[in-house]
Amino acid sequence: MNKTTNQRINALRHIMARENIAATIIPQCDPHQSEYIGPHWQVRRWFSGFTGSAGTLVITTNAALLWVDSRYFIQAAEQVEGSEIKIMKIAMPGTPTINEYLTENLNRNDSVGLDGLLFSQNEIEKTIHELQPHGISITTDFDPAKELWIDRPALSNSPVIIHNEIYAGESAKTKLEKIREFMAENNADAMLISALDELAWLLNIRSRDVRCNPVATAYLLVTTQGGTLFINPDKITLNVAAYLDNLEIEVRPYDQLTTILQKNTAPVITVDPATTSSRIIEILDQQAKCITSPVPLWKAVKNDTQIQGMRSAMVRDGVALVKAFIEIEQRINKRNKVTEITIANILRHHRSQRELFFDESFDTIAGYGPHGAIVHYSATPETDVNIRKDSLLLVDSGAQYLDGTTDITRTMIFGEPSAQQRHDFTLVLKGNIDLATAIFPSGTRGTQLDVLAHLPLWNAGLNYMHGTGHGVGHFLNVHEGPHSIRTNEVPTPLQPGMIVTDEPGLYLEGRYGIRCENTLLVVKAMETEMGQFNTFESLTLYPFDRKLIDPSLLNEAELTWLNNYHNRVFSTLSPHLNDEETQWLKKATAPIYK
């Protein structure tokens, strides 16, 4: 494969030379600035062979470099081994940013080529601002994949489905009215929605265009009276067509967007520069009014129906996990072959038996031993290993149900852990508990709480470098903003109704990985003379592995929380289990004492 990678890079350089391009930037992105993308847009993967969900490839006349964050340091190095690609570790000492590298290694009057559809307006403006003073120009219509990727997959034609209001809790008509109020406040005649999850939320529609993310590849142009959905018409069934017609939304082919925009007579069209590609804003020119979209915040604060749906989905998910891990444990105890891929298949099977199941919310990460230290590891037939009893198994998984989205990580061992493994696991668990039990004033940002999850590890000279928590969509993308919990500044405060994960970890390369993840709901805690205070409700319902817990490292408050949590897991899930499963869960949630 890496011989093929080198061949593709060389073919790319021939086109660069022909077009007088000194460097090209290839992101992991689609024209909607999505984190997870369909097969048609996997350009960076095709050129590099790296399969991670984040990372940017830069090709110059004499170098090939791949910028990745800490989640992918190990995976990227393994997947590009044997190619000429060099791994650039983001945020590590000595690693320049992409633009810093280009300014240091290109000459004045050189040109950087990129596909403007794959870069937001914000990204392009930043790149121009940093490169232009050095005499380096930007060409935004450079798309070598169109010429080189001969067998490129077509866009998905998976049908659109309507997300019933009994699950959504709010009609699309009401949401569109809010958008038009926003347009009026900003003196706009139309608003273009590019982000796929925003569009899906606004119209209460879903599809299967992106693996594990129930979105449809489309653009939505909302006007003062109606709107236009730019989408493959083959995806629109008769009942969806009637539904859209009732909303006064006409359907046009996906590839007609730019043509329609060029002819559009609306004087002012609002666009979000963070999610709208620079190519589209370039077409709109003076018509474009760049304003941050209000939809991500509206979407992030769940309504009562969605919250109850998330709670119900967590119960079903917990039941599926109990059944799955009982089966896994029994197979291992009988010395039947169980591999990382087996784990993923068993989890999917049991989840698929639950009511309202739609899909997984992401590809299951099942990493045994050293593979657990690869943060976003994905087992392949070539890397798949047997699960034994002498090391840790990290399983990060989730599901899409019609009424909610789940995301959980548990680390476990099927034999007896070492003292070091118990020590390391308990420190990670402490961080999880300390964040989950936080009480904080209204207006607090996730950045201000992040230290709670890190501190037990920092006190022992240990660390993890990925974010502690991300927003979770409601029957939508498992990763959503605008809020998160991480060390770098995120300005959006945590508000009641927001859902966020709590997932500290520890990754020891070549040994094992540990992560403890629950999904949390921000709720009101109390109101005092100092104002409103909020806290978290743990939505996830599944026990932590008792064998890995060293109670001597937990303080009384942490131990009390853990025992109360396990008691709630048992009391909530046991009515849905048979006698054998109930006894297994009773043992797994038994109180822990010092």
C-alpha positions as CSV (number, residue, x, y, z in Angstrom):
1,M,0.0,0.0,0.0
2,N,2.8,2.5,0.9
3,K,4.4,1.8,-2.5
4,T,1.1,2.9,-4.0
5,T,1.1,5.9,-1.7
6,N,4.5,7.0,-3.0
7,Q,3.2,6.5,-6.6
8,R,0.2,8.7,-6.0
9,I,2.3,11.4,-4.4
10,N,4.6,11.4,-7.4
11,A,1.7,11.6,-9.8
12,L,0.4,14.5,-7.7
13,R,3.7,16.3,-8.1
14,H,3.6,16.0,-11.8
15,I,0.3,17.9,-11.8
16,M,1.7,20.4,-9.4
17,A,4.6,21.0,-11.7
18,R,2.3,21.4,-14.7
19,E,0.1,24.0,-12.7
20,N,3.2,25.7,-11.2
21,I,2.1,24.8,-7.7
22,A,4.9,24.6,-5.1
23,A,2.8,22.9,-2.3
24,T,-0.7,21.6,-1.8
25,I,-2.7,21.1,1.4
26,I,-5.1,18.2,1.5
27,P,-7.5,18.1,4.5
28,Q,-9.7,15.4,5.8
29,C,-12.9,17.2,4.9
30,D,-15.9,17.6,2.6
31,P,-17.5,20.7,1.2
32,H,-19.7,20.9,4.4
33,Q,-16.7,21.0,6.7
34,S,-17.7,17.7,8.3
35,E,-15.5,15.8,10.8
36,Y,-16.7,12.5,9.5
37,I,-17.0,12.2,5.7
38,G,-18.4,9.9,3.0
39,P,-16.2,7.7,0.8
40,H,-16.4,10.2,-2.1
41,W,-14.5,12.9,-0.1
42,Q,-11.8,10.7,1.4
43,V,-9.1,12.4,-0.7
44,R,-6.5,12.7,2.1
45,R,-6.9,9.0,2.8
46,W,-6.5,8.1,-0.8
47,F,-3.3,10.0,-1.2
48,S,-1.7,9.0,2.2
49,G,-3.1,5.7,3.3
50,F,-3.9,7.1,6.7
51,T,-7.4,6.3,7.8
52,G,-7.8,8.5,10.9
53,S,-10.8,10.9,11.1
54,A,-8.5,14.0,11.5
55,G,-5.2,15.0,9.9
56,T,-3.9,17.1,7.1
57,L,-1.5,16.1,4.3
58,V,0.9,18.6,2.8
59,I,2.9,17.8,-0.4
60,T,5.7,20.0,-1.6
61,T,8.1,19.4,-4.5
62,N,10.5,17.5,-2.1
63,A,8.5,16.6,1.0
64,A,5.3,14.9,2.1
65,L,4.1,15.6,5.6
66,L,1.0,14.5,7.7
67,W,-0.1,16.7,10.6
68,V,-2.0,14.7,13.2
69,D,-3.0,15.3,16.8
70,S,-2.2,13.0,19.8
71,R,-5.1,10.7,19.1
72,Y,-3.3,9.5,16.0
73,F,0.5,9.7,16.7
74,I,0.8,5.9,16.9
75,Q,-1.7,5.0,14.2
76,A,-0.5,7.4,11.7
77,A,3.1,6.3,12.1
78,E,2.2,2.7,11.5
79,Q,0.0,3.4,8.5
80,V,2.4,5.5,6.6
81,E,5.5,3.4,7.4
82,G,7.4,2.6,4.2
83,S,6.1,5.7,2.4
84,E,7.9,9.1,2.2
85,I,5.4,10.7,4.5
86,K,6.7,12.3,7.7
87,I,4.5,12.5,10.7
88,M,4.1,16.0,12.2
89,K,2.9,15.8,15.8
90,I,0.5,18.7,16.5
91,A,1.1,20.7,19.7
92,M,4.4,18.9,20.4
93,P,7.6,20.9,21.0
94,G,9.4,21.6,17.7
95,T,6.4,20.9,15.5
96,P,5.5,24.0,13.4
97,T,2.0,24.6,12.2
98,I,1.3,24.0,8.5
99,N,1.5,27.6,7.6
100,E,4.7,28.1,9.6
101,Y,6.3,25.2,7.8
102,L,5.2,26.6,4.4
103,T,6.6,30.0,5.1
104,E,9.9,28.5,6.2
105,N,10.2,26.1,3.2
106,L,8.7,27.9,0.3
107,N,10.1,30.9,-1.7
108,R,8.6,34.3,-2.5
109,N,6.2,34.1,-5.5
110,D,5.5,30.4,-4.8
111,S,1.9,29.3,-5.0
112,V,0.0,26.9,-2.6
113,G,-2.8,25.0,-4.4
114,L,-5.8,23.7,-2.6
115,D,-9.5,22.8,-3.3
116,G,-11.5,25.8,-1.9
117,L,-14.5,23.5,-1.5
118,L,-12.7,21.7,1.3
119,F,-11.7,24.8,3.3
120,S,-14.0,27.1,5.2
121,Q,-13.8,30.8,4.7
122,N,-12.2,31.2,8.1
123,E,-9.5,28.7,7.2
124,I,-8.7,30.4,3.9
125,E,-8.6,33.8,5.4
126,K,-6.2,32.6,8.1
127,T,-4.0,30.9,5.5
128,I,-3.9,34.0,3.3
129,H,-3.1,36.2,6.3
130,E,-0.2,34.1,7.4
131,L,1.3,33.3,3.9
132,Q,0.8,36.5,2.0
133,P,3.3,38.6,4.0
134,H,5.9,36.1,2.8
135,G,5.0,36.6,-0.8
136,I,3.3,33.2,-1.1
137,S,0.0,33.1,-3.0
138,I,-3.0,30.8,-2.7
139,T,-4.8,29.1,-5.6
140,T,-8.2,27.8,-4.5
141,D,-9.2,25.8,-7.6
142,F,-6.6,23.1,-7.4
143,D,-8.3,19.7,-7.3
144,P,-5.8,17.0,-8.5
145,A,-8.0,14.1,-7.2
146,K,-10.5,14.9,-10.0
147,E,-7.8,13.8,-12.5
148,L,-6.0,11.1,-10.5
149,W,-8.6,9.2,-8.5
150,I,-10.1,7.3,-11.4
151,D,-12.3,4.8,-9.4
152,R,-13.6,7.5,-6.9
153,P,-16.8,6.4,-5.2
154,A,-20.0,8.3,-6.2
155,L,-22.0,10.3,-3.6
156,S,-24.4,8.2,-1.6
157,N,-28.0,7.8,-2.8
158,S,-29.3,6.5,0.5
159,P,-32.9,7.6,1.0
160,V,-33.8,10.5,3.3
161,I,-36.1,9.6,6.2
162,I,-38.2,11.9,8.4
163,H,-37.2,12.2,12.0
164,N,-40.5,12.0,13.7
165,E,-41.5,14.9,16.0
166,I,-42.3,12.4,18.8
167,Y,-38.5,12.0,19.0
168,A,-37.4,15.4,17.9
169,G,-39.6,17.3,20.3
170,E,-39.9,20.3,17.9
171,S,-41.3,20.7,14.4
172,A,-39.2,21.7,11.4
173,K,-41.7,24.5,10.8
174,T,-41.0,26.0,14.2
175,K,-37.2,25.7,13.7
176,L,-37.4,27.4,10.2
177,E,-39.5,30.2,11.8
178,K,-36.6,30.8,14.2
179,I,-34.1,30.9,11.3
180,R,-36.2,33.5,9.6
181,E,-36.4,35.6,12.7
182,F,-32.6,35.3,12.9
183,M,-32.4,36.4,9.2
184,A,-34.7,39.4,9.9
185,E,-32.6,40.5,12.9
186,N,-29.5,40.5,10.6
187,N,-31.2,42.2,7.7
188,A,-30.8,39.2,5.5
189,D,-33.0,37.9,2.7
190,A,-31.8,34.3,2.8
191,M,-29.5,31.9,4.8
192,L,-27.4,29.1,3.4
193,I,-26.9,26.1,5.7
194,S,-23.9,24.0,4.7
195,A,-23.2,21.9,7.8
196,L,-24.9,18.5,7.4
197,D,-26.0,18.1,11.0
198,E,-27.4,21.6,11.2
199,L,-29.5,20.9,8.1
200,A,-30.7,17.5,9.4
201,W,-31.7,19.1,12.7
202,L,-33.5,22.0,11.1
203,L,-35.6,19.9,8.7
204,N,-36.0,16.9,11.0
205,I,-34.6,14.6,8.4
206,R,-31.9,11.9,8.5
207,S,-30.1,9.6,6.1
208,R,-27.1,7.2,5.9
209,D,-24.7,9.2,3.6
210,V,-21.9,9.3,6.2
211,R,-21.0,6.1,8.1
212,C,-22.5,6.1,11.6
213,N,-23.6,9.8,11.2
214,P,-27.3,9.9,10.2
215,V,-27.0,12.9,7.9
216,A,-27.9,13.6,4.3
217,T,-25.4,15.2,1.9
218,A,-27.1,18.5,0.9
219,Y,-27.3,22.2,1.2
220,L,-30.3,24.2,2.4
221,L,-31.0,27.7,1.3
222,V,-33.7,29.2,3.5
223,T,-35.6,32.3,2.2
224,T,-38.1,34.5,3.8
225,Q,-41.0,32.5,2.4
226,G,-39.6,29.0,1.6
227,G,-36.4,27.5,0.7
228,T,-34.4,25.1,-1.6
229,L,-32.8,21.8,-0.6
230,F,-29.9,20.9,-2.9
231,I,-29.7,17.1,-2.8
232,N,-29.6,14.1,-5.1
233,P,-33.3,13.9,-6.0
234,D,-33.1,10.1,-6.1
235,K,-32.8,10.2,-2.3
236,I,-36.2,11.9,-1.9
237,T,-39.1,9.4,-1.5
238,L,-42.7,10.4,-2.2
239,N,-43.6,10.9,1.5
240,V,-40.4,13.0,2.0
241,A,-41.3,15.1,-1.0
242,A,-44.7,15.8,0.4
243,Y,-43.2,16.6,3.8
244,L,-40.8,19.1,2.2
245,D,-43.5,20.6,0.1
246,N,-45.5,21.2,3.2
247,L,-42.5,23.2,4.5
248,E,-42.4,25.1,1.2
249,I,-39.0,23.6,0.5
250,E,-38.3,22.8,-3.1
251,V,-35.7,20.2,-4.2
252,R,-32.9,20.8,-6.7
253,P,-30.0,18.6,-7.6
254,Y,-27.0,18.8,-5.3
255,D,-24.6,20.0,-8.0
256,Q,-26.9,22.9,-9.0
257,L,-26.0,24.9,-5.9
258,T,-23.3,27.1,-7.5
259,T,-25.4,27.7,-10.6
260,I,-28.4,28.8,-8.6
261,L,-26.3,31.0,-6.3
262,Q,-24.8,32.8,-9.3
263,K,-28.3,33.6,-10.5
264,N,-29.8,34.3,-7.0
265,T,-31.4,37.8,-6.7
266,A,-31.4,37.9,-2.9
267,P,-29.4,40.9,-1.9
268,V,-28.0,39.5,1.3
269,I,-27.4,35.8,2.1
270,T,-26.1,34.9,5.6
271,V,-23.4,32.2,5.7
272,D,-21.4,30.9,8.6
273,P,-17.7,31.4,7.7
274,A,-16.7,28.4,9.9
275,T,-18.9,25.9,8.0
276,T,-19.2,27.4,4.5
277,S,-16.5,26.7,2.0
278,S,-14.5,29.5,0.6
279,R,-15.5,28.6,-2.9
280,I,-19.2,29.2,-2.2
281,I,-18.5,32.5,-0.5
282,E,-16.3,33.5,-3.4
283,I,-19.3,32.9,-5.7
284,L,-21.7,34.9,-3.5
285,D,-19.2,37.7,-3.3
286,Q,-20.9,40.9,-2.1
287,Q,-24.1,39.0,-1.4
288,A,-22.5,37.0,1.4
289,K,-22.9,38.2,5.0
290,C,-20.7,36.2,7.3
291,I,-22.3,35.5,10.6
292,T,-21.9,32.7,13.1
293,S,-24.9,30.3,12.7
294,P,-27.2,30.1,15.7
295,V,-28.1,26.5,14.9
296,P,-25.2,24.7,16.7
297,L,-26.2,26.3,20.0
298,W,-29.9,25.7,19.5
299,K,-29.1,22.1,18.6
300,A,-26.8,21.6,21.5
301,V,-29.4,22.5,24.2
302,K,-31.7,19.5,24.1
303,N,-35.4,19.9,24.7
304,D,-37.3,17.8,27.3
305,T,-38.4,15.3,24.7
306,Q,-34.8,14.8,23.5
307,I,-33.5,14.5,27.0
308,Q,-36.0,11.8,27.9
309,G,-35.2,10.1,24.7
310,M,-31.5,10.1,25.6
311,R,-32.3,8.6,29.0
312,S,-34.3,5.9,27.4
313,A,-31.7,5.2,24.8
314,M,-29.1,4.8,27.6
315,V,-31.2,2.2,29.3
316,R,-31.5,0.1,26.1
317,D,-27.8,0.6,25.4
318,G,-26.9,-0.5,29.0
319,V,-29.0,-3.7,28.6
320,A,-27.3,-4.4,25.3
321,L,-23.9,-4.0,26.8
322,V,-24.7,-6.3,29.7
323,K,-25.8,-9.0,27.3
324,A,-22.8,-8.4,25.1
325,F,-20.1,-8.5,27.7
326,I,-21.7,-11.6,29.4
327,E,-21.4,-13.4,26.0
328,I,-17.8,-12.1,25.6
329,E,-16.8,-13.2,29.1
330,Q,-18.3,-16.6,28.6
331,R,-16.5,-17.2,25.3
332,I,-13.2,-16.2,26.8
333,N,-13.7,-18.4,29.9
334,K,-14.5,-21.3,27.6
335,R,-11.3,-20.5,25.7
336,N,-13.2,-19.8,22.5
337,K,-11.5,-17.5,20.1
338,V,-12.4,-13.9,20.7
339,T,-10.7,-11.1,18.8
340,E,-11.0,-7.3,18.7
341,I,-13.2,-7.6,15.6
342,T,-15.3,-10.3,17.5
343,I,-15.9,-7.8,20.3
344,A,-17.2,-5.1,17.8
345,N,-19.5,-7.7,16.1
346,I,-21.0,-8.9,19.4
347,L,-21.6,-5.4,20.5
348,R,-23.3,-4.5,17.3
349,H,-25.4,-7.6,17.3
350,H,-26.8,-7.0,20.8
351,R,-27.5,-3.3,20.2
352,S,-29.2,-4.1,16.9
353,Q,-31.7,-6.2,18.9
354,R,-32.8,-3.2,20.9
355,E,-35.9,-1.2,20.0
356,L,-35.4,1.9,17.9
357,F,-31.8,0.9,16.9
358,F,-30.6,2.6,13.7
359,D,-26.8,2.2,13.5
360,E,-23.6,2.4,15.5
361,S,-22.7,6.0,16.4
362,F,-19.1,5.3,15.3
363,D,-16.9,2.3,14.5
364,T,-16.2,0.4,17.7
365,I,-12.7,0.9,19.1
366,A,-11.7,-2.4,20.7
367,G,-8.0,-2.3,21.6
368,Y,-6.4,-5.1,23.5
369,G,-3.0,-4.6,25.2
370,P,-0.8,-2.3,23.2
371,H,-3.6,-1.6,20.8
372,G,-5.5,0.1,23.6
373,A,-2.8,2.8,23.7
374,I,-3.7,3.8,20.1
375,V,-6.4,6.3,21.0
376,H,-8.6,5.9,17.9
377,Y,-7.5,2.4,17.0
378,S,-9.6,0.4,14.5
379,A,-9.0,-3.3,14.2
380,T,-8.4,-4.6,10.7
381,P,-8.0,-8.3,9.6
382,E,-4.3,-7.6,9.5
383,T,-4.1,-6.1,13.1
384,D,-6.8,-8.1,14.8
385,V,-5.6,-9.9,17.9
386,N,-7.0,-12.5,20.3
387,I,-8.3,-11.3,23.6
388,R,-6.6,-13.0,26.5
389,K,-6.6,-12.6,30.3
390,D,-3.2,-11.0,30.8
391,S,-3.8,-7.4,29.7
392,L,-6.4,-4.6,29.5
393,L,-9.1,-4.3,26.9
394,L,-10.3,-0.8,26.0
395,V,-13.7,-0.7,24.3
396,D,-15.1,2.6,23.1
397,S,-18.5,2.2,21.4
398,G,-21.9,3.7,20.9
399,A,-25.2,3.5,19.0
400,Q,-27.7,5.6,17.1
401,Y,-31.3,5.1,18.3
402,L,-34.2,7.0,16.9
403,D,-34.5,8.7,20.3
404,G,-30.9,9.3,21.2
405,T,-27.2,8.7,20.6
406,T,-24.9,6.9,23.0
407,D,-21.1,6.9,23.5
408,I,-19.3,4.9,26.2
409,T,-15.8,3.6,27.0
410,R,-15.0,0.9,29.4
411,T,-11.6,-0.6,30.2
412,M,-11.6,-4.1,31.6
413,I,-9.6,-7.2,32.2
414,F,-10.7,-10.9,32.1
415,G,-7.9,-12.1,34.3
416,E,-6.3,-10.6,37.4
417,P,-4.8,-7.1,37.0
418,S,-1.4,-6.1,38.2
419,A,-1.0,-3.5,41.0
420,Q,0.2,-1.0,38.4
421,Q,-2.8,-1.6,36.2
422,R,-5.2,-1.0,39.1
423,H,-3.2,2.1,40.1
424,D,-3.4,3.6,36.6
425,F,-7.0,2.7,36.1
426,T,-8.1,4.2,39.4
427,L,-6.4,7.5,38.7
428,V,-8.3,7.7,35.4
429,L,-11.5,6.8,37.2
430,K,-10.9,9.5,39.8
431,G,-10.7,12.1,37.1
432,N,-13.9,10.8,35.6
433,I,-15.7,11.0,38.9
434,D,-14.3,14.4,39.9
435,L,-15.5,15.9,36.7
436,A,-18.9,14.2,36.9
437,T,-19.5,15.5,40.4
438,A,-18.5,19.1,39.8
439,I,-20.9,21.9,40.8
440,F,-20.2,25.1,38.9
441,P,-21.7,28.6,38.4
442,S,-23.8,29.5,35.3
443,G,-21.5,30.7,32.6
444,T,-18.7,28.2,33.3
445,R,-16.9,26.9,30.2
446,G,-15.7,23.4,29.7
447,T,-12.1,24.7,29.7
448,Q,-12.5,25.8,33.3
449,L,-13.6,22.3,34.4
450,D,-11.0,20.3,32.4
451,V,-8.4,20.3,35.1
452,L,-10.7,18.2,37.4
453,A,-10.3,15.2,35.0
454,H,-6.6,15.7,34.6
455,L,-5.5,16.5,38.1
456,P,-5.3,12.9,39.6
457,L,-3.0,12.0,36.7
458,W,-1.0,15.2,36.8
459,N,-0.3,14.6,40.5
460,A,1.3,11.3,39.5
461,G,3.3,12.8,36.6
462,L,0.9,11.3,34.0
463,N,-1.2,12.9,31.3
464,Y,-3.4,12.5,28.3
465,M,-3.5,15.0,25.4
466,H,-6.9,14.5,23.8
467,G,-10.0,16.5,24.8
468,T,-11.8,15.4,27.9
469,G,-15.3,15.8,26.6
470,H,-17.3,16.5,23.4
471,G,-20.9,17.4,22.8
472,V,-23.2,14.6,21.6
473,G,-26.0,15.0,19.1
474,H,-29.5,13.7,19.5
475,F,-29.8,10.9,16.9
476,L,-27.2,12.9,15.1
477,N,-23.4,13.2,15.0
478,V,-21.7,11.7,18.1
479,H,-19.4,14.7,18.1
480,E,-21.0,18.1,18.1
481,G,-20.3,21.6,19.3
482,P,-20.1,24.4,20.1
483,H,-19.3,23.3,23.6
484,S,-16.6,20.9,24.8
485,I,-14.3,20.1,27.8
486,R,-10.7,20.5,26.9
487,T,-7.5,22.3,28.0
488,N,-7.6,24.8,25.1
489,E,-10.1,27.7,25.3
490,V,-13.6,27.0,24.1
491,P,-15.8,30.1,24.7
492,T,-19.2,28.4,24.8
493,P,-20.5,28.0,28.4
494,L,-22.0,24.7,29.5
495,Q,-25.8,25.2,29.8
496,P,-28.5,23.0,31.2
497,G,-29.7,20.7,28.4
498,M,-26.3,20.3,26.9
499,I,-24.9,16.8,26.6
500,V,-21.1,16.2,26.9
501,T,-18.8,13.2,27.4
502,D,-16.5,12.7,30.4
503,E,-13.5,10.6,29.1
504,P,-10.1,11.0,30.7
505,G,-7.6,8.4,29.7
506,L,-4.0,7.1,30.0
507,Y,-2.1,5.6,27.1
508,L,1.2,3.8,27.6
509,E,2.7,3.0,24.2
510,G,3.5,-0.7,23.8
511,R,1.7,-1.7,27.0
512,Y,-2.0,-0.7,27.3
513,G,-4.5,2.1,27.2
514,I,-7.2,3.1,29.7
515,R,-10.2,5.3,29.2
516,C,-13.3,5.8,31.4
517,E,-16.1,7.5,29.6
518,N,-19.7,8.4,30.6
519,T,-22.1,10.7,28.8
520,L,-23.3,13.6,30.9
521,L,-26.3,15.9,30.9
522,V,-25.8,19.5,32.2
523,V,-28.6,20.1,34.8
524,K,-29.4,22.8,37.3
525,A,-27.9,22.1,40.8
526,M,-29.1,25.0,42.9
527,E,-29.7,28.7,43.1
528,T,-28.2,30.8,45.8
529,E,-27.5,34.5,46.4
530,M,-24.5,34.0,44.2
531,G,-26.7,32.9,41.3
532,Q,-27.5,29.7,39.4
533,F,-25.2,26.7,39.8
534,N,-25.2,23.7,37.5
535,T,-23.9,20.1,37.7
536,F,-24.0,16.9,35.7
537,E,-26.3,13.9,35.5
538,S,-24.6,10.8,34.3
539,L,-26.7,9.3,31.5
540,T,-24.6,6.3,30.8
541,L,-25.6,3.1,32.5
542,Y,-22.9,0.4,32.7
543,P,-20.5,-0.6,35.6
544,F,-16.8,0.1,35.7
545,D,-14.7,-3.0,36.1
546,R,-14.5,-3.5,39.9
547,K,-11.3,-5.7,39.6
548,L,-9.4,-2.7,38.3
549,I,-10.4,-0.3,41.1
550,D,-8.0,0.3,44.0
551,P,-10.3,1.8,46.7
552,S,-7.4,3.0,48.7
553,L,-6.9,5.7,46.0
554,L,-10.4,6.9,46.2
555,N,-11.6,9.5,48.7
556,E,-14.9,9.0,50.6
557,A,-16.8,11.3,48.2
558,E,-15.5,9.4,45.1
559,L,-16.3,6.0,46.6
560,T,-19.8,7.1,47.7
561,W,-20.4,8.4,44.1
562,L,-19.2,5.2,42.6
563,N,-21.3,2.9,44.8
564,N,-24.4,5.1,44.3
565,Y,-23.8,5.1,40.5
566,H,-23.4,1.3,40.5
567,N,-26.6,1.0,42.5
568,R,-28.5,3.1,40.0
569,V,-27.1,1.0,37.1
570,F,-28.4,-2.1,38.8
571,S,-31.8,-0.8,39.8
572,T,-32.4,0.7,36.3
573,L,-31.2,-2.2,34.1
574,S,-32.1,-5.3,36.1
575,P,-35.9,-5.1,35.4
576,H,-34.9,-5.6,31.7
577,L,-32.7,-8.7,32.3
578,N,-33.2,-12.4,32.9
579,D,-32.2,-14.0,36.1
580,E,-28.7,-15.0,34.9
581,E,-28.0,-11.5,33.6
582,T,-29.4,-9.9,36.8
583,Q,-27.0,-12.0,38.9
584,W,-24.1,-11.1,36.7
585,L,-24.9,-7.4,37.0
586,K,-25.5,-7.6,40.7
587,K,-22.0,-8.9,41.1
588,A,-20.6,-6.3,38.8
589,T,-22.2,-3.5,40.7
590,A,-21.6,-4.8,44.3
591,P,-20.5,-2.1,46.7
592,I,-16.8,-1.4,47.0
593,Y,-15.3,-0.7,50.4
594,K,-11.8,0.4,51.6
